[in-house]
Amino acid sequence: MSDSNAVLPWLVIRQDDNGNRYRVGRYATKTEAQEVADRLHSQSKKQLYVVERTAASRQSR
């Protein structure tokens, strides 16, 4: 496990209409990631933003 996964285990992912997924950012807490996802969604209603925990951080628990 890298240090970045331990410190920033929450991802905000944008998914486009074709199902392509792009990482928008990494965050320390789920709350912080969700606030960013909510703000981005409010600015662009056509995009889907989701919060996910990184796979590496789930394995280290």
Secondary structure as UniProt FT lines:
FT   HELIX           3..7
FT   STRAND          10..15
FT   TURN            17..18
FT   STRAND          21..27
FT   HELIX           30..43
FT   TURN            45..46
FT   STRAND          48..53
FT   HELIX           55..59
//
